[in-house]
Amino acid sequence: MTKIHQDKALLFHSLHGGGQVLVLANAWDVASARVVEQAGATAVATTSAGVAWSLGAPDGDELARDRAIELIARVAAAVDVPVTADIESGFADTADGVGETIEGVLAAGAVGVNLEDAWHGGTAPVRPTEDQAERIAAARAAADRADIPLFVNARIDIYLRGVGDPATRVAATVARAEAYLAAGANGVFVPGVVDPATVAELVKAIDAPLNVLSGFGAPTVGEFAALGVARVSLGSALAQSAYGLVQRSVRELLTTGTYAALAESMDYGTLNSLLQK
């Protein structure tokens, strides 16, 4: 791997901490990634859901690995800031397969990944902790072989998938976080929880940068920062918003024959120029 790649990875690591919240507006294609970068973002993250939808597949480990990696490569080549990729549960059934995915993601130019413990099609909503730790260890080993300090963001889906008694979820999340960090993760992502008291409890208990999934109705970035959150992501929210605009615009067009929903569209020339590099 090149020194530029290594430097971007180190830069991405440095964006976690120092009292500054890393805000990630997740992109799903080259155009959205360029829009995010042009708006001033210090890094670009992909959204697995948005990527899958844009490529004609549902979210939830349904997209083929090679298609996901091709998209990551296009995004990484199109922007100058570091790119972190949401790779769902690794696009592989085994830990070795996760390692192969990481090799492809690194070759594509990314410097970070989200690796979730959701078990789509499995016998439980989330993978056993030990199995997921093995998968994270495989990801770390693949990055070490490539000599890239990949930021592995271990996503814990206890809250998102409603696992167990609500009273046990903080403890269950913290136990998984400790195992994943010991296996080589750098950060912990807990989607599905925005309640300030719970977030503060997780920040205090987890010895790593905490990432939350935010959106309409959630606390502001500043409020999360005050709680000690290191990273705030929008996940699929931007893609959903974009598709929502399409839906509203078409319904208006087909019913009233008017175009009010298009009033805040991005200027053609501005968008076109973002792709002229």
C-alpha atoms as an extended CHARMM CRD file, in Angstrom:
* protein
*
       277  EXT
         1         1  MET       CA              0.0000000000        0.0000000000        0.0000000000  PROA      1               0.0000000000
         2         2  THR       CA              1.1440000000        3.5610000000       -0.6470000000  PROA      2               0.0000000000
         3         3  LYS       CA              2.3130000000        6.1010000000        1.9070000000  PROA      3               0.0000000000
         4         4  ILE       CA             -0.6560000000        8.2800000000        0.9030000000  PROA      4               0.0000000000
         5         5  HSD       CA             -2.9690000000        5.4500000000        1.8890000000  PROA      5               0.0000000000
         6         6  GLN       CA             -1.1970000000        5.0100000000        5.2180000000  PROA      6               0.0000000000
         7         7  ASP       CA             -1.2850000000        8.7540000000        5.8590000000  PROA      7               0.0000000000
         8         8  LYS       CA             -5.0260000000        8.8820000000        5.1890000000  PROA      8               0.0000000000
         9         9  ALA       CA             -5.5310000000        6.0380000000        7.6290000000  PROA      9               0.0000000000
        10        10  LEU       CA             -3.5710000000        7.8570000000       10.3110000000  PROA      10              0.0000000000
        11        11  LEU       CA             -5.4940000000       11.0430000000        9.5930000000  PROA      11              0.0000000000
        12        12  PHE       CA             -8.7660000000        9.1760000000        9.9830000000  PROA      12              0.0000000000
        13        13  HSD       CA             -7.6480000000        7.8120000000       13.3490000000  PROA      13              0.0000000000
        14        14  SER       CA             -6.7760000000       11.3460000000       14.4680000000  PROA      14              0.0000000000
        15        15  LEU       CA            -10.3260000000       12.5100000000       13.7380000000  PROA      15              0.0000000000
        16        16  HSD       CA            -11.5490000000       10.4300000000       16.6700000000  PROA      16              0.0000000000
        17        17  GLY       CA            -10.8840000000       12.3100000000       19.8710000000  PROA      17              0.0000000000
        18        18  GLY       CA             -9.5120000000       15.5900000000       21.1010000000  PROA      18              0.0000000000
        19        19  GLY       CA            -12.9770000000       16.7700000000       22.0560000000  PROA      19              0.0000000000
        20        20  GLN       CA            -14.0050000000       17.0940000000       18.4160000000  PROA      20              0.0000000000
        21        21  VAL       CA            -16.8990000000       14.9650000000       17.1620000000  PROA      21              0.0000000000
        22        22  LEU       CA            -16.3980000000       13.2330000000       13.8340000000  PROA      22              0.0000000000
        23        23  VAL       CA            -19.6040000000       13.8290000000       11.8670000000  PROA      23              0.0000000000
        24        24  LEU       CA            -20.2650000000       11.3780000000        9.0470000000  PROA      24              0.0000000000
        25        25  ALA       CA            -22.9440000000       12.0840000000        6.4530000000  PROA      25              0.0000000000
        26        26  ASN       CA            -23.0460000000        8.6920000000        4.7490000000  PROA      26              0.0000000000
        27        27  ALA       CA            -22.8500000000        8.5850000000        0.9540000000  PROA      27              0.0000000000
        28        28  TRP       CA            -24.0260000000        5.8500000000       -1.4030000000  PROA      28              0.0000000000
        29        29  ASP       CA            -22.4150000000        6.7230000000       -4.7420000000  PROA      29              0.0000000000
        30        30  VAL       CA            -19.7450000000        8.9670000000       -6.2250000000  PROA      30              0.0000000000
        31        31  ALA       CA            -22.0160000000       11.9870000000       -6.6630000000  PROA      31              0.0000000000
        32        32  SER       CA            -23.2810000000       11.8960000000       -3.0650000000  PROA      32              0.0000000000
        33        33  ALA       CA            -19.7110000000       11.3930000000       -1.8210000000  PROA      33              0.0000000000
        34        34  ARG       CA            -18.5290000000       14.4530000000       -3.7320000000  PROA      34              0.0000000000
        35        35  VAL       CA            -21.4520000000       16.4900000000       -2.3920000000  PROA      35              0.0000000000
        36        36  VAL       CA            -20.5390000000       15.4520000000        1.1600000000  PROA      36              0.0000000000
        37        37  GLU       CA            -16.8810000000       16.3340000000        0.6410000000  PROA      37              0.0000000000
        38        38  GLN       CA            -17.6820000000       19.6670000000       -1.0440000000  PROA      38              0.0000000000
        39        39  ALA       CA            -19.8850000000       20.5960000000        1.9130000000  PROA      39              0.0000000000
        40        40  GLY       CA            -16.8180000000       20.4460000000        4.1510000000  PROA      40              0.0000000000
        41        41  ALA       CA            -16.8320000000       16.9610000000        5.6540000000  PROA      41              0.0000000000
        42        42  THR       CA            -13.4760000000       15.7670000000        6.9680000000  PROA      42              0.0000000000
        43        43  ALA       CA            -14.2020000000       12.1800000000        5.9140000000  PROA      43              0.0000000000
        44        44  VAL       CA            -16.6990000000       10.2740000000        3.8020000000  PROA      44              0.0000000000
        45        45  ALA       CA            -18.5130000000        7.1730000000        5.0230000000  PROA      45              0.0000000000
        46        46  THR       CA            -20.5760000000        4.8550000000        2.8940000000  PROA      46              0.0000000000
        47        47  THR       CA            -23.9640000000        3.5280000000        3.9450000000  PROA      47              0.0000000000
        48        48  SER       CA            -24.4760000000       -0.1790000000        3.2970000000  PROA      48              0.0000000000
        49        49  ALA       CA            -28.2150000000        0.3040000000        2.8580000000  PROA      49              0.0000000000
        50        50  GLY       CA            -27.8530000000        3.2070000000        0.4510000000  PROA      50              0.0000000000
        51        51  VAL       CA            -25.1570000000        1.4040000000       -1.5330000000  PROA      51              0.0000000000
        52        52  ALA       CA            -27.2460000000       -1.7500000000       -1.7750000000  PROA      52              0.0000000000
        53        53  TRP       CA            -30.3570000000        0.1580000000       -2.8420000000  PROA      53              0.0000000000
        54        54  SER       CA            -28.4400000000        2.1130000000       -5.4800000000  PROA      54              0.0000000000
        55        55  LEU       CA            -27.1540000000       -1.1700000000       -6.9080000000  PROA      55              0.0000000000
        56        56  GLY       CA            -30.5530000000       -2.8480000000       -6.9270000000  PROA      56              0.0000000000
        57        57  ALA       CA            -30.2490000000       -5.0300000000       -3.8250000000  PROA      57              0.0000000000
        58        58  PRO       CA            -31.8780000000       -4.9210000000       -0.3820000000  PROA      58              0.0000000000
        59        59  ASP       CA            -29.8190000000       -4.1790000000        2.7140000000  PROA      59              0.0000000000
        60        60  GLY       CA            -28.9150000000       -6.9890000000        5.1060000000  PROA      60              0.0000000000
        61        61  ASP       CA            -26.0300000000       -8.9920000000        3.6080000000  PROA      61              0.0000000000
        62        62  GLU       CA            -27.7920000000       -9.3260000000        0.2600000000  PROA      62              0.0000000000
        63        63  LEU       CA            -25.3220000000       -7.3570000000       -1.8900000000  PROA      63              0.0000000000
        64        64  ALA       CA            -22.4710000000       -9.3100000000       -3.4840000000  PROA      64              0.0000000000
        65        65  ARG       CA            -19.0660000000       -8.5010000000       -2.0200000000  PROA      65              0.0000000000
        66        66  ASP       CA            -17.4120000000       -7.6560000000       -5.3330000000  PROA      66              0.0000000000
        67        67  ARG       CA            -20.1240000000       -5.1210000000       -6.1880000000  PROA      67              0.0000000000
        68        68  ALA       CA            -19.7800000000       -3.4490000000       -2.7860000000  PROA      68              0.0000000000
        69        69  ILE       CA            -16.0000000000       -3.2280000000       -3.1170000000  PROA      69              0.0000000000
        70        70  GLU       CA            -16.2570000000       -1.8000000000       -6.6310000000  PROA      70              0.0000000000
        71        71  LEU       CA            -18.4520000000        0.9920000000       -5.2660000000  PROA      71              0.0000000000
        72        72  ILE       CA            -16.0210000000        1.6670000000       -2.4070000000  PROA      72              0.0000000000
        73        73  ALA       CA            -13.1900000000        1.9390000000       -4.9220000000  PROA      73              0.0000000000
        74        74  ARG       CA            -15.0950000000        4.4540000000       -7.0260000000  PROA      74              0.0000000000
        75        75  VAL       CA            -15.9000000000        6.5850000000       -3.9820000000  PROA      75              0.0000000000
        76        76  ALA       CA            -12.3460000000        6.4560000000       -2.6340000000  PROA      76              0.0000000000
        77        77  ALA       CA            -10.9580000000        7.4820000000       -6.0190000000  PROA      77              0.0000000000
        78        78  ALA       CA            -13.3990000000       10.3880000000       -6.3020000000  PROA      78              0.0000000000
        79        79  VAL       CA            -12.6590000000       12.1730000000       -3.0050000000  PROA      79              0.0000000000
        80        80  ASP       CA             -9.5290000000       13.4540000000       -1.3040000000  PROA      80              0.0000000000
        81        81  VAL       CA            -10.6680000000       12.9240000000        2.2870000000  PROA      81              0.0000000000
        82        82  PRO       CA            -10.4280000000        9.5520000000        4.0700000000  PROA      82              0.0000000000
        83        83  VAL       CA            -13.1450000000        7.0040000000        3.2800000000  PROA      83              0.0000000000
        84        84  THR       CA            -14.6330000000        4.5370000000        5.7380000000  PROA      84              0.0000000000
        85        85  ALA       CA            -16.8470000000        1.7900000000        4.3830000000  PROA      85              0.0000000000
        86        86  ASP       CA            -19.8620000000        0.1090000000        5.9070000000  PROA      86              0.0000000000
        87        87  ILE       CA            -19.2820000000       -3.5480000000        5.0280000000  PROA      87              0.0000000000
        88        88  GLU       CA            -22.2730000000       -4.9600000000        6.9120000000  PROA      88              0.0000000000
        89        89  SER       CA            -21.1220000000       -8.1920000000        8.6000000000  PROA      89              0.0000000000
        90        90  GLY       CA            -18.1500000000       -8.5870000000        6.2860000000  PROA      90              0.0000000000
        91        91  PHE       CA            -19.8090000000      -10.1170000000        3.2000000000  PROA      91              0.0000000000
        92        92  ALA       CA            -18.6070000000      -13.5390000000        4.3420000000  PROA      92              0.0000000000
        93        93  ASP       CA            -19.7620000000      -16.5160000000        6.3720000000  PROA      93              0.0000000000
        94        94  THR       CA            -16.3850000000      -17.1770000000        7.9970000000  PROA      94              0.0000000000
        95        95  ALA       CA            -13.7020000000      -15.1740000000        9.7530000000  PROA      95              0.0000000000
        96        96  ASP       CA            -11.2650000000      -15.9910000000        6.9530000000  PROA      96              0.0000000000
        97        97  GLY       CA            -13.8010000000      -14.6410000000        4.4910000000  PROA      97              0.0000000000
        98        98  VAL       CA            -13.9890000000      -11.4040000000        6.4550000000  PROA      98              0.0000000000
        99        99  GLY       CA            -10.2230000000      -11.1380000000        6.1440000000  PROA      99              0.0000000000
       100       100  GLU       CA            -10.5360000000      -11.5120000000        2.3760000000  PROA      100             0.0000000000
       101       101  THR       CA            -13.1490000000       -8.7640000000        2.3340000000  PROA      101             0.0000000000
       102       102  ILE       CA            -10.8220000000       -6.4580000000        4.2470000000  PROA      102             0.0000000000
       103       103  GLU       CA             -8.0700000000       -7.1250000000        1.7120000000  PROA      103             0.0000000000
       104       104  GLY       CA            -10.4330000000       -6.0010000000       -1.0240000000  PROA      104             0.0000000000
       105       105  VAL       CA            -11.6240000000       -2.9630000000        0.9030000000  PROA      105             0.0000000000
       106       106  LEU       CA             -8.0520000000       -1.8390000000        1.5250000000  PROA      106             0.0000000000
       107       107  ALA       CA             -7.1320000000       -2.3850000000       -2.1210000000  PROA      107             0.0000000000
       108       108  ALA       CA            -10.1220000000       -0.1890000000       -2.9610000000  PROA      108             0.0000000000
       109       109  GLY       CA             -8.5890000000        2.6590000000       -0.9630000000  PROA      109             0.0000000000
       110       110  ALA       CA            -10.7060000000        2.7790000000        2.2040000000  PROA      110             0.0000000000
       111       111  VAL       CA             -9.0950000000        3.3920000000        5.5860000000  PROA      111             0.0000000000
       112       112  GLY       CA            -11.9200000000        2.3900000000        7.9080000000  PROA      112             0.0000000000
       113       113  VAL       CA            -14.7610000000       -0.1040000000        8.1280000000  PROA      113             0.0000000000
       114       114  ASN       CA            -17.9250000000       -0.6860000000       10.0970000000  PROA      114             0.0000000000
       115       115  LEU       CA            -18.2380000000       -4.3870000000       10.9230000000  PROA      115             0.0000000000
       116       116  GLU       CA            -21.5580000000       -5.3470000000       12.4910000000  PROA      116             0.0000000000
       117       117  ASP       CA            -22.4950000000       -8.3150000000       14.6370000000  PROA      117             0.0000000000
       118       118  ALA       CA            -26.0280000000       -8.5900000000       13.2330000000  PROA      118             0.0000000000
       119       119  TRP       CA            -26.5840000000      -12.1380000000       12.0040000000  PROA      119             0.0000000000
       120       120  HSD       CA            -28.8580000000      -11.9280000000        8.9750000000  PROA      120             0.0000000000
       121       121  GLY       CA            -30.2720000000      -15.3800000000        8.2780000000  PROA      121             0.0000000000
       122       122  GLY       CA            -28.6610000000      -16.7880000000       11.4100000000  PROA      122             0.0000000000
       123       123  THR       CA            -30.1790000000      -18.5830000000       14.3830000000  PROA      123             0.0000000000
       124       124  ALA       CA            -30.1780000000      -15.4220000000       16.5200000000  PROA      124             0.0000000000
       125       125  PRO       CA            -30.4430000000      -11.6530000000       15.8650000000  PROA      125             0.0000000000
       126       126  VAL       CA            -26.7230000000      -11.1840000000       16.6100000000  PROA      126             0.0000000000
       127       127  ARG       CA            -23.7380000000      -13.4820000000       16.2940000000  PROA      127             0.0000000000
       128       128  PRO       CA            -22.2340000000      -15.0870000000       19.3870000000  PROA      128             0.0000000000
       129       129  THR       CA            -19.6940000000      -12.7260000000       20.9210000000  PROA      129             0.0000000000
       130       130  GLU       CA            -16.8040000000      -15.1510000000       20.4440000000  PROA      130             0.0000000000
       131       131  ASP       CA            -17.6040000000      -15.6400000000       16.7550000000  PROA      131             0.0000000000
       132       132  GLN       CA            -17.7820000000      -11.9120000000       16.1200000000  PROA      132             0.0000000000
       133       133  ALA       CA            -14.5150000000      -11.3600000000       17.9920000000  PROA      133             0.0000000000
       134       134  GLU       CA            -12.8740000000      -13.8790000000       15.6520000000  PROA      134             0.0000000000
       135       135  ARG       CA            -14.1950000000      -11.9780000000       12.6680000000  PROA      135             0.0000000000
       136       136  ILE       CA            -12.8260000000       -8.6970000000       14.0340000000  PROA      136             0.0000000000
       137       137  ALA       CA             -9.4690000000      -10.3560000000       14.7190000000  PROA      137             0.0000000000
       138       138  ALA       CA             -9.3940000000      -11.5580000000       11.1110000000  PROA      138             0.0000000000
       139       139  ALA       CA            -10.0900000000       -8.0240000000        9.9110000000  PROA      139             0.0000000000
       140       140  ARG       CA             -7.2870000000       -6.6700000000       12.0720000000  PROA      140             0.0000000000
       141       141  ALA       CA             -4.8560000000       -9.3370000000       10.8640000000  PROA      141             0.0000000000
       142       142  ALA       CA             -5.6430000000       -8.5540000000        7.2180000000  PROA      142             0.0000000000
       143       143  ALA       CA             -5.0080000000       -4.8560000000        7.8150000000  PROA      143             0.0000000000
       144       144  ASP       CA             -1.7620000000       -5.6070000000        9.6150000000  PROA      144             0.0000000000
       145       145  ARG       CA             -0.5800000000       -7.7300000000        6.6860000000  PROA      145             0.0000000000
       146       146  ALA       CA             -1.3000000000       -4.7990000000        4.3730000000  PROA      146             0.0000000000
       147       147  ASP       CA              0.5300000000       -2.4360000000        6.7460000000  PROA      147             0.0000000000
       148       148  ILE       CA             -2.4720000000       -0.0890000000        6.9010000000  PROA      148             0.0000000000
       149       149  PRO       CA             -3.7490000000        1.1210000000       10.2860000000  PROA      149             0.0000000000
       150       150  LEU       CA             -7.3520000000        0.3970000000        9.3800000000  PROA      150             0.0000000000
       151       151  PHE       CA             -9.9140000000        1.8860000000       11.7790000000  PROA      151             0.0000000000
       152       152  VAL       CA            -12.1870000000       -1.0210000000       12.6680000000  PROA      152             0.0000000000
       153       153  ASN       CA            -15.4710000000        0.2870000000       14.0240000000  PROA      153             0.0000000000
       154       154  ALA       CA            -17.1730000000       -2.6300000000       15.7810000000  PROA      154             0.0000000000
       155       155  ARG       CA            -20.9150000000       -2.2450000000       15.4240000000  PROA      155             0.0000000000
       156       156  ILE       CA            -23.0030000000       -3.7880000000       18.1820000000  PROA      156             0.0000000000
       157       157  ASP       CA            -26.6390000000       -4.3590000000       17.2430000000  PROA      157             0.0000000000
       158       158  ILE       CA            -28.0980000000       -5.2210000000       20.6500000000  PROA      158             0.0000000000
       159       159  TYR       CA            -30.2460000000       -2.0640000000       20.6760000000  PROA      159             0.0000000000
       160       160  LEU       CA            -30.9540000000       -1.8810000000       16.9580000000  PROA      160             0.0000000000
       161       161  ARG       CA            -32.2920000000       -5.4470000000       16.8690000000  PROA      161             0.0000000000
       162       162  GLY       CA            -33.9640000000       -5.3310000000       20.2730000000  PROA      162             0.0000000000
       163       163  VAL       CA            -31.9830000000       -8.1830000000       21.7800000000  PROA      163             0.0000000000
       164       164  GLY       CA            -32.8530000000       -9.2940000000       25.3130000000  PROA      164             0.0000000000
       165       165  ASP       CA            -34.4960000000       -7.5130000000       28.2090000000  PROA      165             0.0000000000
       166       166  PRO       CA            -34.0590000000       -3.7350000000       27.8460000000  PROA      166             0.0000000000
       167       167  ALA       CA            -32.6520000000       -3.6240000000       31.3720000000  PROA      167             0.0000000000
       168       168  THR       CA            -29.7540000000       -5.8810000000       30.3140000000  PROA      168             0.0000000000
       169       169  ARG       CA            -28.7730000000       -4.1330000000       27.0930000000  PROA      169             0.0000000000
       170       170  VAL       CA            -26.1800000000       -1.7370000000       28.4880000000  PROA      170             0.0000000000
       171       171  ALA       CA            -24.3090000000       -4.5750000000       30.1910000000  PROA      171             0.0000000000
       172       172  ALA       CA            -24.6040000000       -6.8160000000       27.1390000000  PROA      172             0.0000000000
       173       173  THR       CA            -23.3350000000       -4.0510000000       24.8720000000  PROA      173             0.0000000000
       174       174  VAL       CA            -20.4050000000       -3.2460000000       27.1420000000  PROA      174             0.0000000000
       175       175  ALA       CA            -19.4160000000       -6.9200000000       27.3850000000  PROA      175             0.0000000000
       176       176  ARG       CA            -19.3940000000       -7.2180000000       23.6110000000  PROA      176             0.0000000000
       177       177  ALA       CA            -17.4800000000       -3.9560000000       23.2770000000  PROA      177             0.0000000000
       178       178  GLU       CA            -14.7460000000       -5.2250000000       25.5790000000  PROA      178             0.0000000000
       179       179  ALA       CA            -14.4240000000       -8.4700000000       23.6130000000  PROA      179             0.0000000000
       180       180  TYR       CA            -14.3350000000       -6.6850000000       20.2780000000  PROA      180             0.0000000000
       181       181  LEU       CA            -11.7570000000       -4.1530000000       21.4180000000  PROA      181             0.0000000000
       182       182  ALA       CA             -9.5770000000       -6.9680000000       22.7410000000  PROA      182             0.0000000000
       183       183  ALA       CA             -9.8440000000       -8.6130000000       19.3070000000  PROA      183             0.0000000000
       184       184  GLY       CA             -8.5180000000       -5.5170000000       17.5410000000  PROA      184             0.0000000000
       185       185  ALA       CA            -11.3580000000       -3.0620000000       17.0780000000  PROA      185             0.0000000000
       186       186  ASN       CA            -10.5740000000        0.6560000000       17.4100000000  PROA      186             0.0000000000
       187       187  GLY       CA            -14.0260000000        2.0410000000       18.0460000000  PROA      187             0.0000000000
       188       188  VAL       CA            -17.5100000000        0.9230000000       19.0000000000  PROA      188             0.0000000000
       189       189  PHE       CA            -20.7090000000        1.7600000000       17.1160000000  PROA      189             0.0000000000
       190       190  VAL       CA            -24.0290000000        1.3200000000       18.9320000000  PROA      190             0.0000000000
       191       191  PRO       CA            -26.9180000000        2.1670000000       16.5960000000  PROA      191             0.0000000000
       192       192  GLY       CA            -30.4460000000        2.2120000000       17.9310000000  PROA      192             0.0000000000
       193       193  VAL       CA            -29.8260000000        4.2650000000       21.0770000000  PROA      193             0.0000000000
       194       194  VAL       CA            -29.9590000000        8.0670000000       21.3030000000  PROA      194             0.0000000000
       195       195  ASP       CA            -31.3560000000        8.4660000000       24.8210000000  PROA      195             0.0000000000
       196       196  PRO       CA            -28.8790000000       10.8340000000       26.5350000000  PROA      196             0.0000000000
       197       197  ALA       CA            -28.7510000000        8.9090000000       29.8120000000  PROA      197             0.0000000000
       198       198  THR       CA            -28.0340000000        5.6130000000       28.0770000000  PROA      198             0.0000000000
       199       199  VAL       CA            -25.5110000000        7.1680000000       25.7120000000  PROA      199             0.0000000000
       200       200  ALA       CA            -23.6820000000        8.7600000000       28.6570000000  PROA      200             0.0000000000
       201       201  GLU       CA            -23.6020000000        5.3870000000       30.4170000000  PROA      201             0.0000000000
       202       202  LEU       CA            -22.1050000000        3.7230000000       27.3510000000  PROA      202             0.0000000000
       203       203  VAL       CA            -19.4960000000        6.4690000000       26.9170000000  PROA      203             0.0000000000
       204       204  LYS       CA            -18.4050000000        6.0120000000       30.5180000000  PROA      204             0.0000000000
       205       205  ALA       CA            -18.2470000000        2.2140000000       30.3360000000  PROA      205             0.0000000000
       206       206  ILE       CA            -16.5830000000        1.7380000000       26.9300000000  PROA      206             0.0000000000
       207       207  ASP       CA            -12.8770000000        2.5300000000       26.6970000000  PROA      207             0.0000000000
       208       208  ALA       CA            -12.8970000000        3.5490000000       23.0440000000  PROA      208             0.0000000000
       209       209  PRO       CA            -14.4640000000        6.1810000000       20.7670000000  PROA      209             0.0000000000
       210       210  LEU       CA            -18.2350000000        5.7140000000       20.7640000000  PROA      210             0.0000000000
       211       211  ASN       CA            -20.2130000000        6.1280000000       17.5340000000  PROA      211             0.0000000000
       212       212  VAL       CA            -23.9730000000        6.7370000000       17.5780000000  PROA      212             0.0000000000
       213       213  LEU       CA            -26.4910000000        6.6810000000       14.7480000000  PROA      213             0.0000000000
       214       214  SER       CA            -28.4340000000        9.9180000000       14.5910000000  PROA      214             0.0000000000
       215       215  GLY       CA            -31.1100000000       11.5780000000       12.5310000000  PROA      215             0.0000000000
       216       216  PHE       CA            -34.3280000000       13.5700000000       12.6800000000  PROA      216             0.0000000000
       217       217  GLY       CA            -35.6080000000       13.8480000000       16.2500000000  PROA      217             0.0000000000
       218       218  ALA       CA            -32.3440000000       12.7790000000       17.8920000000  PROA      218             0.0000000000
       219       219  PRO       CA            -30.1260000000       15.0110000000       20.0590000000  PROA      219             0.0000000000
       220       220  THR       CA            -27.9410000000       17.4680000000       18.1440000000  PROA      220             0.0000000000
       221       221  VAL       CA            -24.2990000000       16.8460000000       17.3880000000  PROA      221             0.0000000000
       222       222  GLY       CA            -23.4170000000       19.3770000000       20.0950000000  PROA      222             0.0000000000
       223       223  GLU       CA            -25.5520000000       17.5430000000       22.6320000000  PROA      223             0.0000000000
       224       224  PHE       CA            -23.9160000000       14.2530000000       21.7660000000  PROA      224             0.0000000000
       225       225  ALA       CA            -20.5060000000       15.9090000000       22.0620000000  PROA      225             0.0000000000
       226       226  ALA       CA            -21.3670000000       17.0810000000       25.5740000000  PROA      226             0.0000000000
       227       227  LEU       CA            -22.0990000000       13.4500000000       26.4610000000  PROA      227             0.0000000000
       228       228  GLY       CA            -18.6460000000       12.3870000000       25.2640000000  PROA      228             0.0000000000
       229       229  VAL       CA            -19.6460000000       10.8130000000       21.9450000000  PROA      229             0.0000000000
       230       230  ALA       CA            -16.7350000000       10.7310000000       19.5000000000  PROA      230             0.0000000000
       231       231  ARG       CA            -18.5480000000       10.0180000000       16.2470000000  PROA      231             0.0000000000
       232       232  VAL       CA            -22.0330000000       10.7100000000       14.8830000000  PROA      232             0.0000000000
       233       233  SER       CA            -23.2910000000        9.0030000000       11.7280000000  PROA      233             0.0000000000
       234       234  LEU       CA            -26.4300000000        9.4640000000        9.6660000000  PROA      234             0.0000000000
       235       235  GLY       CA            -26.3770000000        5.9490000000        8.2340000000  PROA      235             0.0000000000
       236       236  SER       CA            -28.9920000000        5.4930000000        5.5300000000  PROA      236             0.0000000000
       237       237  ALA       CA            -30.8980000000        8.6610000000        6.4900000000  PROA      237             0.0000000000
       238       238  LEU       CA            -29.5420000000       10.8090000000        3.6440000000  PROA      238             0.0000000000
       239       239  ALA       CA            -30.3040000000        8.1500000000        1.0420000000  PROA      239             0.0000000000
       240       240  GLN       CA            -33.7800000000        7.6940000000        2.4920000000  PROA      240             0.0000000000
       241       241  SER       CA            -34.3020000000       11.4510000000        2.3680000000  PROA      241             0.0000000000
       242       242  ALA       CA            -33.1930000000       11.5900000000       -1.2650000000  PROA      242             0.0000000000
       243       243  TYR       CA            -35.5180000000        8.7660000000       -2.2580000000  PROA      243             0.0000000000
       244       244  GLY       CA            -38.2650000000       10.4150000000       -0.2360000000  PROA      244             0.0000000000
       245       245  LEU       CA            -37.8360000000       13.5310000000       -2.3680000000  PROA      245             0.0000000000
       246       246  VAL       CA            -38.1740000000       11.4080000000       -5.5030000000  PROA      246             0.0000000000
       247       247  GLN       CA            -41.3580000000        9.8620000000       -4.1370000000  PROA      247             0.0000000000
       248       248  ARG       CA            -42.9170000000       13.1960000000       -3.1670000000  PROA      248             0.0000000000
       249       249  SER       CA            -41.9420000000       14.8290000000       -6.4510000000  PROA      249             0.0000000000
       250       250  VAL       CA            -43.3720000000       12.0500000000       -8.5930000000  PROA      250             0.0000000000
       251       251  ARG       CA            -46.5980000000       11.8670000000       -6.5910000000  PROA      251             0.0000000000
       252       252  GLU       CA            -47.0250000000       15.6170000000       -6.9770000000  PROA      252             0.0000000000
       253       253  LEU       CA            -46.2940000000       15.4200000000      -10.6880000000  PROA      253             0.0000000000
       254       254  LEU       CA            -48.7890000000       12.6110000000      -11.2410000000  PROA      254             0.0000000000
       255       255  THR       CA            -51.5650000000       14.1400000000       -9.1380000000  PROA      255             0.0000000000
       256       256  THR       CA            -51.4890000000       17.9340000000       -9.3360000000  PROA      256             0.0000000000
       257       257  GLY       CA            -49.0810000000       18.2420000000      -12.2480000000  PROA      257             0.0000000000
       258       258  THR       CA            -46.9750000000       20.7270000000      -10.2870000000  PROA      258             0.0000000000
       259       259  TYR       CA            -43.3190000000       20.7970000000       -9.2220000000  PROA      259             0.0000000000
       260       260  ALA       CA            -43.1210000000       22.4110000000       -5.7810000000  PROA      260             0.0000000000
       261       261  ALA       CA            -41.2030000000       19.4770000000       -4.2830000000  PROA      261             0.0000000000
       262       262  LEU       CA            -38.3270000000       20.2660000000       -6.6420000000  PROA      262             0.0000000000
       263       263  ALA       CA            -37.8510000000       23.8000000000       -5.3080000000  PROA      263             0.0000000000
       264       264  GLU       CA            -34.7500000000       22.9820000000       -3.2630000000  PROA      264             0.0000000000
       265       265  SER       CA            -32.9990000000       20.8260000000       -5.8340000000  PROA      265             0.0000000000
       266       266  MET       CA            -29.2540000000       21.1420000000       -6.1790000000  PROA      266             0.0000000000
       267       267  ASP       CA            -28.1850000000       23.3400000000       -9.0800000000  PROA      267             0.0000000000
       268       268  TYR       CA            -27.3550000000       21.3450000000      -12.2240000000  PROA      268             0.0000000000
       269       269  GLY       CA            -24.1130000000       23.1640000000      -12.9230000000  PROA      269             0.0000000000
       270       270  THR       CA            -22.8800000000       22.8610000000       -9.3500000000  PROA      270             0.0000000000
       271       271  LEU       CA            -23.5520000000       19.1260000000       -9.2260000000  PROA      271             0.0000000000
       272       272  ASN       CA            -22.0850000000       18.5360000000      -12.6380000000  PROA      272             0.0000000000
       273       273  SER       CA            -18.9120000000       20.4270000000      -11.7480000000  PROA      273             0.0000000000
       274       274  LEU       CA            -18.3220000000       18.2180000000       -8.7210000000  PROA      274             0.0000000000
       275       275  LEU       CA            -17.7180000000       15.2890000000      -11.0440000000  PROA      275             0.0000000000
       276       276  GLN       CA            -15.2430000000       17.1550000000      -13.2650000000  PROA      276             0.0000000000
       277       277  LYS       CA            -11.9760000000       16.3560000000      -11.5250000000  PROA      277             0.0000000000
